[in-house]
Amino acid sequence: MRFKGPETVDCTVIQHETPTAPVRTCIGCRKRELAVDLLRVAAVRDGNGKCAVSVDSAGNLPGRGAWLHPVQQCLDAAVRRRAFARALRITSSPDTSEVEEFFSALSA
């Protein structure tokens, strides 16, 4: 059997395109999307020291954020899996009522 030399590979096939916009993962469905297609939420503390999850539509809330698709199924999955506490690194279960109100207003 005769040995063939190294095959030539087209460099354009191997080259990976880097997206220009940041990519984030939805905490509900765990799919990766561009950050502009997802909704950012962040943890805010109230006066009692409890945490609540707030919608950060302007993108200027301080602290760690989490990302969700703006659809009810992703919110339900995130609440069911307790993903908010894990993604935002909160020790207790946060209040998600503001996010749920935001999603109900979106569907109306």
C-alpha positions in Angstrom: 0.0 0.0 0.0 1.3 3.4 -1.0 1.4 6.2 1.6 -0.3 9.4 0.4 1.2 12.7 1.5 -0.7 15.1 3.8 -4.0 16.2 2.4 -4.5 19.9 1.8 -7.2 21.5 3.9 -9.1 24.6 3.0 -8.4 27.2 5.7 -11.8 28.8 5.3 -13.5 25.6 6.5 -11.5 25.5 9.7 -11.7 29.1 10.5 -14.3 29.9 13.1 -16.3 33.1 12.9 -16.3 35.2 16.1 -19.6 36.9 16.7 -19.4 40.6 17.1 -22.1 40.8 19.8 -21.8 39.0 23.2 -23.4 35.6 23.5 -25.2 34.6 26.7 -27.0 31.5 28.0 -30.7 31.5 28.9 -31.1 30.2 32.4 -34.5 28.7 31.5 -33.8 26.6 28.4 -30.0 26.7 28.6 -29.7 27.7 24.9 -27.1 30.2 23.8 -28.2 33.4 22.1 -27.0 36.8 21.4 -27.3 39.1 24.4 -29.6 41.5 22.5 -32.2 38.7 22.0 -32.3 37.9 25.7 -33.7 39.8 28.8 -31.2 40.6 31.6 -32.4 40.2 35.2 -30.4 41.1 38.3 -30.7 40.6 42.1 -31.6 43.6 44.2 -31.8 43.7 48.0 -34.8 45.2 49.8 -34.6 46.9 53.2 -35.0 43.6 55.0 -32.0 42.0 53.5 -34.0 39.7 51.3 -33.3 39.4 47.6 -35.7 40.0 44.7 -35.1 39.5 41.0 -35.6 42.6 38.9 -35.8 43.1 35.2 -32.8 45.1 33.9 -34.1 46.3 30.6 -31.7 49.3 30.5 -28.7 47.0 31.4 -27.4 49.3 34.1 -28.2 47.5 37.4 -25.1 46.6 39.4 -24.0 43.2 40.2 -24.2 39.8 38.6 -26.9 39.3 36.0 -28.8 36.4 34.5 -30.3 36.1 31.1 -33.7 34.8 29.9 -35.6 34.5 26.6 -38.6 36.8 26.8 -41.0 33.9 26.6 -43.1 32.3 29.4 -41.7 28.8 28.9 -38.2 29.9 29.8 -39.4 31.8 32.9 -41.4 28.7 34.1 -38.4 26.5 33.5 -36.0 28.8 35.4 -38.4 29.0 38.4 -39.0 25.3 38.4 -35.3 24.5 38.3 -34.4 27.3 40.9 -32.0 28.7 38.4 -32.3 32.3 39.6 -30.5 31.6 42.9 -27.8 29.6 41.2 -27.2 32.0 38.3 -27.2 35.1 40.6 -25.3 33.4 43.3 -27.9 34.0 46.0 -28.1 31.8 49.1 -31.8 31.9 49.6 -34.7 31.6 47.1 -35.3 35.1 45.6 -38.6 36.8 45.0 -39.4 36.6 41.3 -42.8 38.4 41.3 -41.5 41.4 39.4 -40.2 39.2 36.6 -43.4 37.3 36.5 -45.4 40.6 36.2 -43.1 41.7 33.4 -43.7 38.5 31.5 -47.5 38.7 32.0 -47.4 42.3 30.7 -45.5 41.1 27.6 -48.1 38.5 26.8 -51.0 40.9 27.2 
